[in-house]
Amino acid sequence: MSELAPELLAILRCPRCLGILEPEPDGMRCDACHLRYPVRDGIPLLLLSDATATQDAGDAAGA
Ligand SMILES: [Zn+2]
C-alpha cells in the first residue's frame, strides 16, 4: 500500500513553495526546493521538519 491515489497526488503541494510534488517510491519530492518528504503508511508527511534535501540545496538549512 505504498501507492498514493492519483486524486491525492493532484492536490498535494510542497508546504514550502506550494510547488507540485513528484512521487517517489517512498516519498514525495519537490524539484523546486530540492526537498524530499517521507511517506509513512501511505500518508505523505508534508512537514518541513521531516523534509530532507535531495541534493546540494545550498540554502535549505538556512531558510
Ligand atoms: Zn518546494
N, CA, C, O and the ligand as a Tripos MOL2 file, in Angstrom:
@<TRIPOS>MOLECULE
protein
  253   251    64     0     0
PROTEIN
NO_CHARGES

@<TRIPOS>ATOM
      1 N           0.8390   -1.2060    0.0000 N.3       1 MET1
      2 CA          0.0000    0.0000    0.0000 C.3       1 MET1
      3 C           0.8700    1.2510    0.0000 C.2       1 MET1
      4 O           0.6190    2.1830    0.7630 O.2       1 MET1
      5 N           1.8840    1.2740   -0.8450 N.am      2 SER2
      6 CA          2.7390    2.4530   -0.8790 C.3       2 SER2
      7 C           2.3200    3.4090   -1.9870 C.2       2 SER2
      8 O           2.8190    4.5310   -2.0810 O.2       2 SER2
      9 N           1.3940    2.9470   -2.8250 N.am      3 GLU3
     10 CA          0.9380    3.8090   -3.9070 C.3       3 GLU3
     11 C          -0.0660    4.8290   -3.3900 C.2       3 GLU3
     12 O          -0.9810    4.5050   -2.6320 O.2       3 GLU3
     13 N           0.1290    6.0590   -3.8200 N.am      4 LEU4
     14 CA         -0.8110    7.1080   -3.4300 C.3       4 LEU4
     15 C          -1.8520    7.2830   -4.5240 C.2       4 LEU4
     16 O          -1.5580    7.1400   -5.7100 O.2       4 LEU4
     17 N          -3.0420    7.5870   -4.1160 N.am      5 ALA5
     18 CA         -4.1220    7.7630   -5.0790 C.3       5 ALA5
     19 C          -3.8550    8.9710   -5.9640 C.2       5 ALA5
     20 O          -3.3930   10.0060   -5.4830 O.2       5 ALA5
     21 N          -4.1440    8.8440   -7.2570 N.am      6 PRO6
     22 CA         -3.9170    9.9690   -8.1770 C.3       6 PRO6
     23 C          -4.6260   11.2360   -7.7460 C.2       6 PRO6
     24 O          -4.0940   12.3340   -7.9090 O.2       6 PRO6
     25 N          -5.8090   11.0940   -7.2030 N.am      7 GLU7
     26 CA         -6.5370   12.2930   -6.7770 C.3       7 GLU7
     27 C          -5.8680   12.9520   -5.5740 C.2       7 GLU7
     28 O          -5.9940   14.1560   -5.3520 O.2       7 GLU7
     29 N          -5.1630   12.1420   -4.8150 N.am      8 LEU8
     30 CA         -4.4220   12.7110   -3.6850 C.3       8 LEU8
     31 C          -3.1770   13.4280   -4.1940 C.2       8 LEU8
     32 O          -2.8620   14.5350   -3.7580 O.2       8 LEU8
     33 N          -2.4890   12.7940   -5.1040 N.am      9 LEU9
     34 CA         -1.2950   13.4080   -5.6750 C.3       9 LEU9
     35 C          -1.6190   14.7440   -6.3320 C.2       9 LEU9
     36 O          -0.8070   15.6690   -6.3200 O.2       9 LEU9
     37 N          -2.8060   14.8310   -6.9000 N.am     10 ALA10
     38 CA         -3.1810   16.0270   -7.6460 C.3      10 ALA10
     39 C          -3.3320   17.2470   -6.7550 C.2      10 ALA10
     40 O          -3.1720   18.3780   -7.2150 O.2      10 ALA10
     41 N          -3.6360   17.0280   -5.4910 N.am     11 ILE11
     42 CA         -3.8770   18.1710   -4.6110 C.3      11 ILE11
     43 C          -2.7270   18.4410   -3.6580 C.2      11 ILE11
     44 O          -2.7070   19.4660   -2.9760 O.2      11 ILE11
     45 N          -1.7730   17.5290   -3.6100 N.am     12 LEU12
     46 CA         -0.6550   17.7250   -2.7010 C.3      12 LEU12
     47 C           0.2940   18.7850   -3.2400 C.2      12 LEU12
     48 O           0.6090   18.8040   -4.4300 O.2      12 LEU12
     49 N           0.7380   19.6490   -2.3700 N.am     13 ARG13
     50 CA          1.6950   20.6800   -2.7510 C.3      13 ARG13
     51 C           2.7950   20.7590   -1.7020 C.2      13 ARG13
     52 O           2.5980   20.4270   -0.5330 O.2      13 ARG13
     53 N           3.9340   21.1990   -2.1470 N.am     14 CYS14
     54 CA          5.0430   21.4180   -1.2350 C.3      14 CYS14
     55 C           4.6590   22.5020   -0.2250 C.2      14 CYS14
     56 O           4.2410   23.5890   -0.6220 O.2      14 CYS14
     57 N           4.7930   22.2250    1.0600 N.am     15 PRO15
     58 CA          4.4260   23.2260    2.0680 C.3      15 PRO15
     59 C           5.3610   24.4250    2.0790 C.2      15 PRO15
     60 O           5.0490   25.4600    2.6670 O.2      15 PRO15
     61 N           6.4830   24.2840    1.4400 N.am     16 ARG16
     62 CA          7.4460   25.3840    1.4670 C.3      16 ARG16
     63 C           7.2140   26.3610    0.3190 C.2      16 ARG16
     64 O           7.1860   27.5760    0.5180 O.2      16 ARG16
     65 N           7.0480   25.8090   -0.8990 N.am     17 CYS17
     66 CA          6.9380   26.6900   -2.0620 C.3      17 CYS17
     67 C           5.6060   26.5140   -2.7820 C.2      17 CYS17
     68 O           5.3370   27.2000   -3.7680 O.2      17 CYS17
     69 N           4.7730   25.5980   -2.2910 N.am     18 LEU18
     70 CA          3.4840   25.2940   -2.9060 C.3      18 LEU18
     71 C           3.6340   24.7420   -4.3150 C.2      18 LEU18
     72 O           2.7140   24.8180   -5.1290 O.2      18 LEU18
     73 N           4.8040   24.1870   -4.5860 N.am     19 GLY19
     74 CA          5.0480   23.5820   -5.8840 C.3      19 GLY19
     75 C           4.4710   22.1740   -5.9520 C.2      19 GLY19
     76 O           4.1120   21.5780   -4.9370 O.2      19 GLY19
     77 N           4.3940   21.6720   -7.1490 N.am     20 ILE20
     78 CA          3.8830   20.3240   -7.3660 C.3      20 ILE20
     79 C           4.9240   19.3060   -6.9160 C.2      20 ILE20
     80 O           6.1180   19.4510   -7.1770 O.2      20 ILE20
     81 N           4.4410   18.2750   -6.2370 N.am     21 LEU21
     82 CA          5.3250   17.2360   -5.7360 C.3      21 LEU21
     83 C           5.3790   16.0660   -6.7000 C.2      21 LEU21
     84 O           4.3710   15.6760   -7.2890 O.2      21 LEU21
     85 N           6.5700   15.5180   -6.8480 N.am     22 GLU22
     86 CA          6.7560   14.3510   -7.6880 C.3      22 GLU22
     87 C           6.8240   13.1120   -6.8000 C.2      22 GLU22
     88 O           7.6030   13.0660   -5.8470 O.2      22 GLU22
     89 N           6.0090   12.1120   -7.1140 N.am     23 PRO23
     90 CA          6.0220   10.9110   -6.2960 C.3      23 PRO23
     91 C           7.2980   10.1020   -6.4890 C.2      23 PRO23
     92 O           7.8090    9.9760   -7.6020 O.2      23 PRO23
     93 N           7.7950    9.5670   -5.4050 N.am     24 GLU24
     94 CA          8.9440    8.6750   -5.4240 C.3      24 GLU24
     95 C           8.5330    7.3730   -4.7530 C.2      24 GLU24
     96 O           7.4820    7.3160   -4.1140 O.2      24 GLU24
     97 N           9.3460    6.3220   -4.8860 N.am     25 PRO25
     98 CA          8.9790    5.0250   -4.3040 C.3      25 PRO25
     99 C           8.6080    5.1060   -2.8300 C.2      25 PRO25
    100 O           7.7070    4.3960   -2.3830 O.2      25 PRO25
    101 N           9.2800    5.9500   -2.0770 N.am     26 ASP26
    102 CA          8.9700    6.0180   -0.6540 C.3      26 ASP26
    103 C           8.9530    7.4590   -0.1410 C.2      26 ASP26
    104 O           9.3340    7.7450    0.9940 O.2      26 ASP26
    105 N           8.5040    8.3400   -1.0080 N.am     27 GLY27
    106 CA          8.4510    9.7280   -0.5720 C.3      27 GLY27
    107 C           7.8850   10.6310   -1.6560 C.2      27 GLY27
    108 O           7.4640   10.1720   -2.7170 O.2      27 GLY27
    109 N           7.8860   11.9110   -1.3680 N.am     28 MET28
    110 CA          7.4290   12.9070   -2.3250 C.3      28 MET28
    111 C           8.5450   13.9330   -2.4820 C.2      28 MET28
    112 O           9.1390   14.3740   -1.4990 O.2      28 MET28
    113 N           8.8240   14.3100   -3.7390 N.am     29 ARG29
    114 CA          9.9470   15.1960   -3.9840 C.3      29 ARG29
    115 C           9.4720   16.5110   -4.5900 C.2      29 ARG29
    116 O           8.6290   16.5340   -5.4870 O.2      29 ARG29
    117 N          10.0270   17.5940   -4.0830 N.am     30 CYS30
    118 CA          9.7710   18.8960   -4.6870 C.3      30 CYS30
    119 C          11.0210   19.3010   -5.4610 C.2      30 CYS30
    120 O          12.0890   19.4930   -4.8800 O.2      30 CYS30
    121 N          10.8750   19.4280   -6.7670 N.am     31 ASP31
    122 CA         12.0260   19.7910   -7.5840 C.3      31 ASP31
    123 C          12.3780   21.2610   -7.4390 C.2      31 ASP31
    124 O          13.5080   21.6660   -7.7100 O.2      31 ASP31
    125 N          11.4160   22.0510   -7.0140 N.am     32 ALA32
    126 CA         11.6600   23.4890   -6.9050 C.3      32 ALA32
    127 C          12.6120   23.8080   -5.7540 C.2      32 ALA32
    128 O          13.5270   24.6150   -5.9130 O.2      32 ALA32
    129 N          12.4050   23.1840   -4.6070 N.am     33 CYS33
    130 CA         13.3010   23.4630   -3.4800 C.3      33 CYS33
    131 C          14.1400   22.2550   -3.1000 C.2      33 CYS33
    132 O          14.7810   22.2500   -2.0490 O.2      33 CYS33
    133 N          14.1420   21.2320   -3.9430 N.am     34 HIS34
    134 CA         15.0170   20.0800   -3.7210 C.3      34 HIS34
    135 C          14.8260   19.4810   -2.3440 C.2      34 HIS34
    136 O          15.7880   19.1260   -1.6610 O.2      34 HIS34
    137 N          13.5860   19.3760   -1.9530 N.am     35 LEU35
    138 CA         13.2820   18.7330   -0.6810 C.3      35 LEU35
    139 C          12.5090   17.4490   -0.9490 C.2      35 LEU35
    140 O          11.7880   17.3180   -1.9380 O.2      35 LEU35
    141 N          12.6860   16.5290   -0.0460 N.am     36 ARG36
    142 CA         12.0080   15.2530   -0.1810 C.3      36 ARG36
    143 C          11.2450   14.9900    1.1180 C.2      36 ARG36
    144 O          11.7940   15.0700    2.2170 O.2      36 ARG36
    145 N           9.9610   14.6750    0.9500 N.am     37 TYR37
    146 CA          9.1220   14.4310    2.1160 C.3      37 TYR37
    147 C           8.8420   12.9420    2.2310 C.2      37 TYR37
    148 O           8.5560   12.2880    1.2280 O.2      37 TYR37
    149 N           8.9170   12.4050    3.4210 N.am     38 PRO38
    150 CA          8.6680   10.9700    3.5960 C.3      38 PRO38
    151 C           7.1850   10.6330    3.5000 C.2      38 PRO38
    152 O           6.3200   11.4630    3.7820 O.2      38 PRO38
    153 N           6.9170    9.4070    3.0980 N.am     39 VAL39
    154 CA          5.5450    8.8840    3.1250 C.3      39 VAL39
    155 C           5.5350    7.7160    4.0870 C.2      39 VAL39
    156 O           6.2710    6.7440    3.9170 O.2      39 VAL39
    157 N           4.6980    7.8220    5.0900 N.am     40 ARG40
    158 CA          4.6560    6.7960    6.1260 C.3      40 ARG40
    159 C           3.2800    6.1580    6.1500 C.2      40 ARG40
    160 O           2.2710    6.8320    6.3580 O.2      40 ARG40
    161 N           3.2540    4.8550    5.9350 N.am     41 ASP41
    162 CA          1.9870    4.1320    5.9240 C.3      41 ASP41
    163 C           1.0110    4.7360    4.9230 C.2      41 ASP41
    164 O          -0.1930    4.7970    5.1730 O.2      41 ASP41
    165 N           1.5440    5.1810    3.7860 N.am     42 GLY42
    166 CA          0.6940    5.7330    2.7420 C.3      42 GLY42
    167 C           0.2720    7.1700    2.9740 C.2      42 GLY42
    168 O          -0.4950    7.7320    2.1920 O.2      42 GLY42
    169 N           0.7710    7.7660    4.0470 N.am     43 ILE43
    170 CA          0.3930    9.1500    4.3540 C.3      43 ILE43
    171 C           1.6000   10.0570    4.1520 C.2      43 ILE43
    172 O           2.6080    9.9100    4.8430 O.2      43 ILE43
    173 N           1.5060   10.9960    3.2090 N.am     44 PRO44
    174 CA          2.6220   11.9190    2.9990 C.3      44 PRO44
    175 C           2.7980   12.8420    4.2040 C.2      44 PRO44
    176 O           1.8480   13.4770    4.6630 O.2      44 PRO44
    177 N           4.0130   12.9030    4.6990 N.am     45 LEU45
    178 CA          4.3030   13.7810    5.8270 C.3      45 LEU45
    179 C           4.9040   15.0640    5.2750 C.2      45 LEU45
    180 O           6.1220   15.2110    5.1770 O.2      45 LEU45
    181 N           4.0320   15.9760    4.9230 N.am     46 LEU46
    182 CA          4.4790   17.2070    4.2920 C.3      46 LEU46
    183 C           4.8180   18.2530    5.3450 C.2      46 LEU46
    184 O           4.1480   19.2770    5.4840 O.2      46 LEU46
    185 N           5.8710   17.9580    6.0710 N.am     47 LEU47
    186 CA          6.3290   18.8560    7.1240 C.3      47 LEU47
    187 C           7.7710   19.2330    6.8400 C.2      47 LEU47
    188 O           8.6020   18.3760    6.5370 O.2      47 LEU47
    189 N           8.0590   20.5140    6.9400 N.am     48 LEU48
    190 CA          9.4250   20.9480    6.6890 C.3      48 LEU48
    191 C          10.3900   20.3030    7.6690 C.2      48 LEU48
    192 O          11.5520   20.0630    7.3400 O.2      48 LEU48
    193 N           9.9090   20.0230    8.8690 N.am     49 SER49
    194 CA         10.7790   19.4210    9.8740 C.3      49 SER49
    195 C          11.1430   17.9850    9.5160 C.2      49 SER49
    196 O          12.1420   17.4610   10.0090 O.2      49 SER49
    197 N          10.3490   17.3430    8.6650 N.am     50 ASP50
    198 CA         10.6190   15.9740    8.2590 C.3      50 ASP50
    199 C          11.2590   15.8930    6.8820 C.2      50 ASP50
    200 O          11.6580   14.8130    6.4460 O.2      50 ASP50
    201 N          11.3590   17.0160    6.1970 N.am     51 ALA51
    202 CA         11.8950   17.0180    4.8550 C.3      51 ALA51
    203 C          13.4090   16.8650    4.8680 C.2      51 ALA51
    204 O          14.0970   17.2940    5.7940 O.2      51 ALA51
    205 N          13.8960   16.2430    3.8150 N.am     52 THR52
    206 CA         15.3390   16.1100    3.6660 C.3      52 THR52
    207 C          15.7270   16.6460    2.2900 C.2      52 THR52
    208 O          14.9400   16.5960    1.3460 O.2      52 THR52
    209 N          16.9330   17.1510    2.1960 N.am     53 ALA53
    210 CA         17.4040   17.6780    0.9210 C.3      53 ALA53
    211 C          17.6880   16.5420   -0.0360 C.2      53 ALA53
    212 O          18.2730   15.5320    0.3550 O.2      53 ALA53
    213 N          17.2810   16.6940   -1.2890 N.am     54 THR54
    214 CA         17.5110   15.6520   -2.2810 C.3      54 THR54
    215 C          18.8770   15.7780   -2.9200 C.2      54 THR54
    216 O          19.3940   14.8170   -3.4900 O.2      54 THR54
    217 N          19.4570   16.9510   -2.8290 N.am     55 GLN55
    218 CA         20.7850   17.1720   -3.3920 C.3      55 GLN55
    219 C          21.3850   18.4050   -2.7420 C.2      55 GLN55
    220 O          20.8950   18.8730   -1.7140 O.2      55 GLN55
    221 N          22.4350   18.9260   -3.3340 N.am     56 ASP56
    222 CA         23.0950   20.0810   -2.7430 C.3      56 ASP56
    223 C          22.2050   21.3120   -2.8580 C.2      56 ASP56
    224 O          22.3420   22.1190   -3.7770 O.2      56 ASP56
    225 N          21.2990   21.4310   -1.9100 N.am     57 ALA57
    226 CA         20.3580   22.5440   -1.9460 C.3      57 ALA57
    227 C          20.8840   23.6960   -1.1030 C.2      57 ALA57
    228 O          20.2330   24.1420   -0.1580 O.2      57 ALA57
    229 N          22.0240   24.1510   -1.4440 N.am     58 GLY58
    230 CA         22.7080   25.2470   -0.7790 C.3      58 GLY58
    231 C          22.0380   25.9230    0.4020 C.2      58 GLY58
    232 O          22.5770   25.8860    1.5080 O.2      58 GLY58
    233 N          20.8830   26.5380    0.2060 N.am     59 ASP59
    234 CA         20.3040   27.3630    1.2650 C.3      59 ASP59
    235 C          19.2090   26.6440    2.0610 C.2      59 ASP59
    236 O          18.5090   27.2750    2.8520 O.2      59 ASP59
    237 N          19.0580   25.3550    1.8640 N.am     60 ALA60
    238 CA         17.9680   24.6430    2.5140 C.3      60 ALA60
    239 C          18.0340   24.7560    4.0340 C.2      60 ALA60
    240 O          17.0050   24.8880    4.6970 O.2      60 ALA60
    241 N          19.2330   24.7060    4.5780 N.am     61 ALA61
    242 CA         19.3680   24.7050    6.0290 C.3      61 ALA61
    243 C          19.1450   26.0880    6.6100 C.2      61 ALA61
    244 O          18.7320   26.2150    7.7630 O.2      61 ALA61
    245 N          19.4080   27.1100    5.8440 N.am     62 GLY62
    246 CA         19.3400   28.4510    6.3940 C.3      62 GLY62
    247 C          18.0180   29.1490    6.1530 C.2      62 GLY62
    248 O          17.8210   30.2600    6.6460 O.2      62 GLY62
    249 N          17.1300   28.5570    5.4350 N.am     63 ALA63
    250 CA         15.8890   29.2330    5.0530 C.3      63 ALA63
    251 C          14.8800   29.2180    6.1880 C.2      63 ALA63
    252 O          13.7770   29.7440    6.0390 O.2      63 ALA63
    253 ZN          9.0150   23.1250   -2.7080 Zn       64 ZN64
@<TRIPOS>BOND
     1     1     2 1
     2     2     3 1
     3     3     4 2
     4     3     5 am
     5     5     6 1
     6     6     7 1
     7     7     8 2
     8     7     9 am
     9     9    10 1
    10    10    11 1
    11    11    12 2
    12    11    13 am
    13    13    14 1
    14    14    15 1
    15    15    16 2
    16    15    17 am
    17    17    18 1
    18    18    19 1
    19    19    20 2
    20    19    21 am
    21    21    22 1
    22    22    23 1
    23    23    24 2
    24    23    25 am
    25    25    26 1
    26    26    27 1
    27    27    28 2
    28    27    29 am
    29    29    30 1
    30    30    31 1
    31    31    32 2
    32    31    33 am
    33    33    34 1
    34    34    35 1
    35    35    36 2
    36    35    37 am
    37    37    38 1
    38    38    39 1
    39    39    40 2
    40    39    41 am
    41    41    42 1
    42    42    43 1
    43    43    44 2
    44    43    45 am
    45    45    46 1
    46    46    47 1
    47    47    48 2
    48    47    49 am
    49    49    50 1
    50    50    51 1
    51    51    52 2
    52    51    53 am
    53    53    54 1
    54    54    55 1
    55    55    56 2
    56    55    57 am
    57    57    58 1
    58    58    59 1
    59    59    60 2
    60    59    61 am
    61    61    62 1
    62    62    63 1
    63    63    64 2
    64    63    65 am
    65    65    66 1
    66    66    67 1
    67    67    68 2
    68    67    69 am
    69    69    70 1
    70    70    71 1
    71    71    72 2
    72    71    73 am
    73    73    74 1
    74    74    75 1
    75    75    76 2
    76    75    77 am
    77    77    78 1
    78    78    79 1
    79    79    80 2
    80    79    81 am
    81    81    82 1
    82    82    83 1
    83    83    84 2
    84    83    85 am
    85    85    86 1
    86    86    87 1
    87    87    88 2
    88    87    89 am
    89    89    90 1
    90    90    91 1
    91    91    92 2
    92    91    93 am
    93    93    94 1
    94    94    95 1
    95    95    96 2
    96    95    97 am
    97    97    98 1
    98    98    99 1
    99    99   100 2
   100    99   101 am
   101   101   102 1
   102   102   103 1
   103   103   104 2
   104   103   105 am
   105   105   106 1
   106   106   107 1
   107   107   108 2
   108   107   109 am
   109   109   110 1
   110   110   111 1
   111   111   112 2
   112   111   113 am
   113   113   114 1
   114   114   115 1
   115   115   116 2
   116   115   117 am
   117   117   118 1
   118   118   119 1
   119   119   120 2
   120   119   121 am
   121   121   122 1
   122   122   123 1
   123   123   124 2
   124   123   125 am
   125   125   126 1
   126   126   127 1
   127   127   128 2
   128   127   129 am
   129   129   130 1
   130   130   131 1
   131   131   132 2
   132   131   133 am
   133   133   134 1
   134   134   135 1
   135   135   136 2
   136   135   137 am
   137   137   138 1
   138   138   139 1
   139   139   140 2
   140   139   141 am
   141   141   142 1
   142   142   143 1
   143   143   144 2
   144   143   145 am
   145   145   146 1
   146   146   147 1
   147   147   148 2
   148   147   149 am
   149   149   150 1
   150   150   151 1
   151   151   152 2
   152   151   153 am
   153   153   154 1
   154   154   155 1
   155   155   156 2
   156   155   157 am
   157   157   158 1
   158   158   159 1
   159   159   160 2
   160   159   161 am
   161   161   162 1
   162   162   163 1
   163   163   164 2
   164   163   165 am
   165   165   166 1
   166   166   167 1
   167   167   168 2
   168   167   169 am
   169   169   170 1
   170   170   171 1
   171   171   172 2
   172   171   173 am
   173   173   174 1
   174   174   175 1
   175   175   176 2
   176   175   177 am
   177   177   178 1
   178   178   179 1
   179   179   180 2
   180   179   181 am
   181   181   182 1
   182   182   183 1
   183   183   184 2
   184   183   185 am
   185   185   186 1
   186   186   187 1
   187   187   188 2
   188   187   189 am
   189   189   190 1
   190   190   191 1
   191   191   192 2
   192   191   193 am
   193   193   194 1
   194   194   195 1
   195   195   196 2
   196   195   197 am
   197   197   198 1
   198   198   199 1
   199   199   200 2
   200   199   201 am
   201   201   202 1
   202   202   203 1
   203   203   204 2
   204   203   205 am
   205   205   206 1
   206   206   207 1
   207   207   208 2
   208   207   209 am
   209   209   210 1
   210   210   211 1
   211   211   212 2
   212   211   213 am
   213   213   214 1
   214   214   215 1
   215   215   216 2
   216   215   217 am
   217   217   218 1
   218   218   219 1
   219   219   220 2
   220   219   221 am
   221   221   222 1
   222   222   223 1
   223   223   224 2
   224   223   225 am
   225   225   226 1
   226   226   227 1
   227   227   228 2
   228   227   229 am
   229   229   230 1
   230   230   231 1
   231   231   232 2
   232   231   233 am
   233   233   234 1
   234   234   235 1
   235   235   236 2
   236   235   237 am
   237   237   238 1
   238   238   239 1
   239   239   240 2
   240   239   241 am
   241   241   242 1
   242   242   243 1
   243   243   244 2
   244   243   245 am
   245   245   246 1
   246   246   247 1
   247   247   248 2
   248   247   249 am
   249   249   250 1
   250   250   251 1
   251   251   252 2
@<TRIPOS>SUBSTRUCTURE
     1 MET1         2 RESIDUE 1 A MET
     2 SER2         6 RESIDUE 1 A SER
     3 GLU3        10 RESIDUE 1 A GLU
     4 LEU4        14 RESIDUE 1 A LEU
     5 ALA5        18 RESIDUE 1 A ALA
     6 PRO6        22 RESIDUE 1 A PRO
     7 GLU7        26 RESIDUE 1 A GLU
     8 LEU8        30 RESIDUE 1 A LEU
     9 LEU9        34 RESIDUE 1 A LEU
    10 ALA10       38 RESIDUE 1 A ALA
    11 ILE11       42 RESIDUE 1 A ILE
    12 LEU12       46 RESIDUE 1 A LEU
    13 ARG13       50 RESIDUE 1 A ARG
    14 CYS14       54 RESIDUE 1 A CYS
    15 PRO15       58 RESIDUE 1 A PRO
    16 ARG16       62 RESIDUE 1 A ARG
    17 CYS17       66 RESIDUE 1 A CYS
    18 LEU18       70 RESIDUE 1 A LEU
    19 GLY19       74 RESIDUE 1 A GLY
    20 ILE20       78 RESIDUE 1 A ILE
    21 LEU21       82 RESIDUE 1 A LEU
    22 GLU22       86 RESIDUE 1 A GLU
    23 PRO23       90 RESIDUE 1 A PRO
    24 GLU24       94 RESIDUE 1 A GLU
    25 PRO25       98 RESIDUE 1 A PRO
    26 ASP26      102 RESIDUE 1 A ASP
    27 GLY27      106 RESIDUE 1 A GLY
    28 MET28      110 RESIDUE 1 A MET
    29 ARG29      114 RESIDUE 1 A ARG
    30 CYS30      118 RESIDUE 1 A CYS
    31 ASP31      122 RESIDUE 1 A ASP
    32 ALA32      126 RESIDUE 1 A ALA
    33 CYS33      130 RESIDUE 1 A CYS
    34 HIS34      134 RESIDUE 1 A HIS
    35 LEU35      138 RESIDUE 1 A LEU
    36 ARG36      142 RESIDUE 1 A ARG
    37 TYR37      146 RESIDUE 1 A TYR
    38 PRO38      150 RESIDUE 1 A PRO
    39 VAL39      154 RESIDUE 1 A VAL
    40 ARG40      158 RESIDUE 1 A ARG
    41 ASP41      162 RESIDUE 1 A ASP
    42 GLY42      166 RESIDUE 1 A GLY
    43 ILE43      170 RESIDUE 1 A ILE
    44 PRO44      174 RESIDUE 1 A PRO
    45 LEU45      178 RESIDUE 1 A LEU
    46 LEU46      182 RESIDUE 1 A LEU
    47 LEU47      186 RESIDUE 1 A LEU
    48 LEU48      190 RESIDUE 1 A LEU
    49 SER49      194 RESIDUE 1 A SER
    50 ASP50      198 RESIDUE 1 A ASP
    51 ALA51      202 RESIDUE 1 A ALA
    52 THR52      206 RESIDUE 1 A THR
    53 ALA53      210 RESIDUE 1 A ALA
    54 THR54      214 RESIDUE 1 A THR
    55 GLN55      218 RESIDUE 1 A GLN
    56 ASP56      222 RESIDUE 1 A ASP
    57 ALA57      226 RESIDUE 1 A ALA
    58 GLY58      230 RESIDUE 1 A GLY
    59 ASP59      234 RESIDUE 1 A ASP
    60 ALA60      238 RESIDUE 1 A ALA
    61 ALA61      242 RESIDUE 1 A ALA
    62 GLY62      246 RESIDUE 1 A GLY
    63 ALA63      250 RESIDUE 1 A ALA
    64 ZN64       253 GROUP 0 **** ****
